[in-house]
Amino acid sequence: MKYFFSLVLLMLLVLASCKDKPNQQENKNYDVLPTADNSRYALDWDGVYKGILPCADCEGIKTQITLHQDLTYVKEQTYLGKTDETYTTTGKFSWNDAGSAIRLDHPKPNAYQVGENSLFALDINGEKITGDLSGFYELTKSP
């Protein structure tokens, strides 16, 4: 009788340890969250950014860029002291591999580093503008 209870207990332990492992196919529909801490995943980047960017032949370029979660944008620019007309471009944007900067699909300077409530216009090589004038290349997010 003593061996019978031991055998039953052993069989219960074996059955309990044979619990099915989660099927990887069941988890296919869930998005895998990135582990990298970058602007794309760590910041609330969608929204409206405004500012006045430097201009070679006008008082400045009043710029507003609206970024949407579906990776589309609207860019509005007015050349101050030159015209009252606002030029609007729309399209898609993409993130760089590091998840720190975006590139608009429209020609001309179109790359921006994404910061906390800021977009920083990048130079033609995709580098952040430095020096005394660097502060003039920032667009700030509207609340």
Buried (B, 14 or more C-beta within 10 A) or exposed (E): EEEEEEEEEEEEEEEEEEEEEEEEEEEEEEEEEEEEEBBBEEBEBEBBBBBBBEBEEBEBBBBBBBBEEEBEBBBBBBBBEEEEEEEEBEEEBEBBEEBBBBBBBBEEBBBBBBBEBBBBBBEEEEEBBEEEEEEEBBBEBEE
